[in-house]
Amino acid sequence: MDKDDPFNILGKAFIESIMEQKKESDLIVKTLPISSLIEALLSYRNEKNYSSQYSLDLKLERVDKIVPLNYYTKFKTLSFYQDAKSNSLIRNNLPPKPNLDDIDIGLAILEDYLFELKIDTSNSEQLKVYKLLKCRLNNPHFEEDLALFFRGGEGIPFPRRSDIYIRKLFKQFGHDVESNNSNSGFWVEEALKKLNIQEIADLVTKGLFSKRDFRVLGKLDDFNLDDVFEAAELEFKRFIDESINAGKDVELGDLVALNFNTELIFESDYNSSDKDLNDLVKEAKRRYRKHGEMQVAIEKLWDAFERLKTFYDPDKKSSIKKIFNNISSPELLDVIENEFTQLTKIGNNFRIRHHENGKILIDNELELKYLFFRMLSLLDFCIPKLKK
């Protein structure tokens, strides 16, 4: 059949429509029993009668069939009834009291699984929350580690928060922990277990990383806001990476090998005789590490590149020639000369340092990262070779 035949096109549209309906149907089949179990837990939590207990028991018998193993292993450790075998309850024909703490944790586990089932993979914000969910599933100490960040204090780059302050913070986001066992030293960890992953993501971005808290509470500990906030971001990113990889076997090669990009960003400090050159590269790295400042970071690197060209002499050609003379390998010299030429052209043709009409805008994150590390690699190669 002709590919341009309208009936062929309609046929494709019909098939795509059927496939989409099947996809939606499959999702309903998966989510319906989860939603039903959530309703049963809430019903027993609120009604506390035999009818709601019986309904819950029926659904709990099948929980291993409706949730994956990584969720079920957490769910099966919970006990939803208190004193189920109490003589007093049996004698007075009363149902067991609900274990409210474990019911809330169970609800959070089921809500997390519902989120995973319904996630829109084209939504970048949902994907970020999903990554946090993977951390929670992989790291058995997820809430314990997160609680340390909320408390802050010595050795932890977060502002020191008192128990009263943390309770107010939770309450601000709609989570009342006053009635919980909040006198326990582990109450923050236990409170986090009762929140679903979307609630935790909200609490982290707007609560844990509240700049107001860093500013106000930081005055008590006398620390620099920008430095500590940046250190907190780095520590949290490390926590994410470790949680994602928790449980994986570590190869010796992974322990002794260094990540090139990580070295360039965090471990390469320059001490050339040109302090402004050193500071431009340092500022570019700092900007790179801050979310949303990639463009500024690249501008700083290109500023450093232009300053590098005049390190020996205000005349760029003369100065660059001296820079090349410090590169010992003739074969490598050709590569570096070409890199100087290409990166200069990129700086002139693209909207990096110059923003006139006609300059090419780069707004793709992958391309920006490529240019950032390409330039940083060149500077990292050249600056240590500078000699006065």
C-alpha atoms as one frame of an Amber mdcrd trajectory, in Angstrom:
protein
   0.000   0.000   0.000   1.225   3.524  -0.816   2.712   5.170   2.235   0.763
   8.349   1.369  -2.548   6.477   1.120  -4.943   8.269   3.573  -6.407   4.926
   4.657  -2.908   3.725   5.547  -2.376   6.871   7.619  -5.762   6.398   9.304
  -4.818   2.791   9.986  -1.644   3.874  11.742  -3.562   6.431  13.773  -6.093
   3.772  14.767  -3.357   1.341  15.849  -1.582   4.078  17.843  -4.907   4.933
  19.496  -5.504   1.285  20.430  -1.941   0.986  21.835  -2.442   4.123  23.922
  -5.734   2.776  25.284  -4.040  -0.532  26.146  -1.280   1.353  27.925  -3.847
   3.256  29.984  -5.747   0.033  30.676  -2.591  -1.733  31.867  -1.860   1.189
  34.184  -5.351   0.988  35.689  -4.929  -2.767  36.268  -1.669  -2.112  38.140
  -2.782   0.928  40.126  -6.287  -0.148  41.132  -5.266  -2.748  43.765  -2.686
  -0.296  45.210  -5.301   2.448  45.494  -7.723  -0.075  47.029  -5.161  -1.101
  49.675  -4.468   2.555  50.480  -8.200   3.110  50.980  -8.395   0.049  53.267
  -5.507   1.301  55.432  -7.073   4.749  55.713 -10.482   3.239  56.501  -9.119
   1.065  59.315  -6.993   3.956  60.602 -10.109   6.139  60.917 -12.955   3.693
  61.662 -11.189   1.104  63.869 -13.954  -1.528  63.494 -14.177  -5.201  62.524
 -15.538  -4.472  59.065 -12.608  -2.251  58.111 -10.159  -4.722  59.716 -11.606
  -7.624  57.711 -11.384  -5.634  54.468  -7.780  -4.710  55.243  -6.833  -8.315
  56.100  -8.141  -9.551  52.746  -6.048  -7.046  50.846  -2.922  -7.594  52.964
  -2.994 -11.280  52.003  -2.283 -10.305  48.392   0.183  -7.468  48.914   3.150
  -9.545  47.748   1.337 -10.050  44.432   0.686  -6.368  43.716   3.939  -4.624
  44.719   7.510  -5.374  43.555  10.013  -7.002  45.882  11.917  -3.800  46.690
   8.690  -2.272  48.063   7.390  -5.494  49.623  10.553  -6.078  51.691   9.930
  -2.735  53.422   6.160  -3.233  53.678   6.266  -6.708  55.253   8.224  -5.453
  58.302   5.254  -3.322  59.381   2.589  -4.278  61.893  -0.720  -2.498  61.467
  -2.403  -3.757  64.674  -1.653  -3.132  68.334  -2.368  -5.794  70.957  -4.152
  -8.018  68.447  -4.106 -10.921  70.925  -5.051  -8.869  73.974  -7.423 -10.843
  76.299  -9.266  -7.650  77.091 -10.002  -6.942  73.427 -11.050 -10.534  72.764
 -13.248 -10.648  75.857 -15.043  -7.424  74.940 -15.289  -8.391  71.249 -13.266
  -5.362  70.153 -10.986  -5.113  67.128  -7.281  -4.436  67.749  -6.190  -0.821
  67.832  -4.499   0.459  64.695  -0.745   0.982  64.845  -0.839   4.527  63.496
   2.909   4.890  62.980   3.234   1.763  60.840   0.034   2.565  58.935   1.480
   5.967  57.966   4.755   4.351  56.871   2.832   1.755  54.860   0.811   4.484
  53.162   4.030   6.295  52.184   5.467   3.087  50.679   2.332   2.470  48.597
   2.121   6.109  47.491   5.753   5.906  46.348   4.938   2.885  44.211   1.905
   4.649  42.731   4.158   7.578  41.836   6.577   5.208  40.088   3.754   3.624
  38.103   2.296   6.942  36.983   5.511   8.878  36.342   5.614  10.978  33.188
   9.098  10.356  31.795   8.875  13.511  29.674   8.504  15.635  32.817  11.942
  16.658  34.095  10.637  17.587  37.560   9.054  14.153  38.010  12.281  12.502
  36.871  14.189  14.383  39.583  11.750  13.117  42.213  12.047   9.622  40.733
  15.830   9.740  41.187  15.249  10.635  44.841  12.858   7.658  45.080  15.586
   5.364  43.714  17.876   6.655  46.455  15.224   5.805  49.036  14.756   2.289
  47.683  18.482   1.549  47.383  19.711   3.098  50.626  18.395   1.369  53.791
  19.621   4.366  55.826  17.981   6.993  53.592  15.829   8.630  56.291  18.579
   8.324  58.917  21.068  10.140  56.661  18.510  12.768  55.696  17.656  13.390
  59.359  21.314  14.273  60.042  21.115  16.984  57.389  17.995  18.464  58.986
  19.685  18.532  62.403  22.936  20.000  61.044  25.763  20.749  63.444  29.406
  19.852  63.769  30.887  18.133  60.719  27.656  18.571  58.713  27.467  21.566
  56.324  23.872  22.447  57.219  22.645  24.997  59.784  22.136  23.605  63.281
  18.385  23.177  63.845  16.809  22.441  67.225  14.009  19.885  67.677  11.505
  22.710  68.127  12.710  24.380  64.923  12.476  21.131  62.932   8.918  20.486
  64.216   7.920  23.975  63.064   9.549  23.309  59.693   7.605  20.055  59.244
   4.384  21.766  60.334   4.994  24.551  57.808   4.756  21.895  55.077   1.612
  20.318  56.519   3.216  17.503  58.538   2.189  17.604  62.208   4.704  15.654
  64.285   3.610  16.987  67.682   1.559  13.859  68.423   4.374  11.496  67.440
   7.003  10.094  69.731   8.960  13.301  69.240  10.923  12.956  72.473  12.853
  10.083  70.915  16.268  10.941  69.510  15.178   9.296  66.273  11.913  11.155
  65.798  13.088  13.083  62.712  14.040   9.826  60.986  10.682   8.261  61.941
   8.774  11.332  60.738  10.531  11.180  57.355   9.529   7.529  56.924   5.868
   8.604  57.035   6.231  10.996  54.104   5.920   9.907  50.495   8.742  10.775
  48.119   7.023  13.830  46.633   6.525  15.254  50.134  10.185  14.590  50.948
  11.319  16.265  47.704   9.283  19.339  48.612  10.648  19.366  52.159  14.234
  19.075  50.896  14.115  21.773  48.221  12.088  24.349  50.170  12.911  23.390
  53.758  16.287  21.699  54.089  17.818  24.128  51.581  15.920  27.182  52.795
  18.342  30.070  52.270  16.612  31.930  55.062  17.578  29.155  57.490  21.173
  29.264  56.267  21.225  33.043  56.700  19.407  33.320  60.061  20.739  30.198
  61.771  24.177  30.695  60.220  24.651  33.866  62.258  24.558  31.748  65.402
  27.410  29.569  64.150  29.258  32.474  62.466  29.714  30.915  59.024  29.834
  32.346  55.504  26.450  31.834  53.796  27.702  31.201  50.239  30.504  28.852
  51.293  28.336  26.724  53.580  25.377  26.622  51.160  27.706  25.421  48.394
  29.245  22.824  50.739  25.728  21.636  51.648  24.841  21.220  47.969  27.977
  19.173  47.365  27.333  17.017  50.423  23.762  16.348  49.319  24.889  15.422
  45.799  27.391  13.008  47.334  24.559  11.523  49.421  22.480  11.055  46.246
  25.338   9.346  44.396  26.114   7.043  47.327  22.441   6.160  47.771  21.982
   5.366  44.073  24.980   3.032  44.189  24.271   1.545  47.636  24.523  -2.238
  47.623  26.652  -2.409  44.497  29.943  -4.286  44.691  32.945  -1.994  44.626
  35.734  -2.795  42.190  39.330  -2.051  43.213  39.706  -0.115  39.980  36.830
   2.140  41.033  38.568   2.844  44.325  41.921   3.847  42.877  40.760   5.483
  39.630  39.763   9.151  39.705  36.956  10.748  37.765  38.505  13.283  35.377
  35.653  15.785  35.503  35.519  15.595  39.304  39.247  16.297  39.530  38.962
  19.297  37.246  36.007  20.765  39.121  36.975  20.125  42.730  40.651  19.245
  43.067  42.639  21.373  40.587  43.676  24.680  42.160  45.961  27.053  40.288
  48.678  29.227  41.785  50.088  31.027  38.766  51.570  34.468  39.333  48.444
  36.017  37.782  45.927  36.080  40.629  43.128  37.390  38.381  43.597  34.419
  36.049  43.455  31.997  38.989  40.343  33.716  40.376  38.506  33.627  37.026
  38.917  29.846  36.763  37.962  29.380  40.422  34.830  31.498  39.938  33.912
  29.551  36.786  34.064  26.281  38.754  31.964  27.766  41.541  29.359  28.953
  39.043  29.315  25.543  37.346  28.498  23.856  40.640  25.572  26.214  41.245
  22.348  25.134  39.516  21.371  27.312  36.574  24.637  29.242  36.207  26.283
  27.231  33.424  26.262  30.151  30.978  28.044  32.441  33.444  30.553  29.664
  34.202  31.442  29.360  30.510  31.786  33.155  30.160  34.235  33.168  33.092
  36.304  30.392  31.488  36.517  32.254  28.184  37.521  35.402  30.089  40.277
  33.331  31.704  41.304  32.040  28.269  41.667  35.579  26.921  43.669  36.589
  29.993  45.881  33.531  29.563  46.758  34.728  26.052  48.337  37.904  27.497
  50.118  36.238  30.414  53.620  37.100  29.148  52.930  40.149  27.041  49.999
  42.513  26.233  50.648  41.520  22.621  48.667  38.281  22.310  50.686  36.778
  19.477  53.968  37.247  21.315  52.535  35.955  24.595  50.893  32.892  23.002
  54.178  32.026  21.302  55.897  31.942  24.712  53.084  29.762  26.096  53.595
  27.295  23.257  57.361  27.287  23.899  56.638  25.832  27.363  55.001  22.780
  25.795  57.797  20.272  25.295  56.292  17.804  22.802  56.277  19.073  19.170
  53.536  16.576  18.269  51.323  17.811  21.090  52.134  21.408  20.242  50.198
  21.117  16.976  47.160  19.840  18.901  47.320  22.700  21.439  47.798  25.342
  18.741  44.743  23.987  16.928  42.761  23.967  20.180  43.655  27.635  20.810
  42.451  28.482  17.299  39.213  26.482  17.511  38.227  27.740  20.963  38.980
  31.323  19.917  36.631  30.876  16.926  33.946  29.416  19.195  34.276  32.399
  21.534  33.950  34.818  18.609  31.103  33.093  16.745  28.908  31.890  19.594
  27.127  33.914  22.265  29.658  33.296  25.007  31.535  36.558  25.618  29.876
  38.599  22.871  26.128  39.093  22.612  25.679  41.075  19.404  23.045  40.127
  16.837  24.241  37.282  14.668  26.057  35.387  17.424  24.908  31.786  17.804
  23.002  31.011  21.010  23.798  27.756  22.819  20.995  26.657  25.136  21.477
  22.886  25.106  22.825  21.675  28.462  24.852  18.848  26.904  26.560  21.258
  24.482  27.253  23.741  27.276  28.868  20.997  29.373  30.987  19.930  26.401
  32.298  23.476  25.868  32.857  24.010  29.590  35.010  20.913  30.043  36.779
  21.352  26.714  37.953  24.826  27.733  38.661  23.809  31.343  40.816  20.911
  30.110  42.915  23.279  28.001  43.378  25.717  30.884  44.197  22.854  33.232
  46.908  21.752  30.794  48.388  25.225  30.158  48.253  27.120  33.462  50.591
  24.803  35.438  53.172  25.293  32.633  53.198  29.086  32.936  56.508  30.457
  34.160  57.462  34.023  35.008
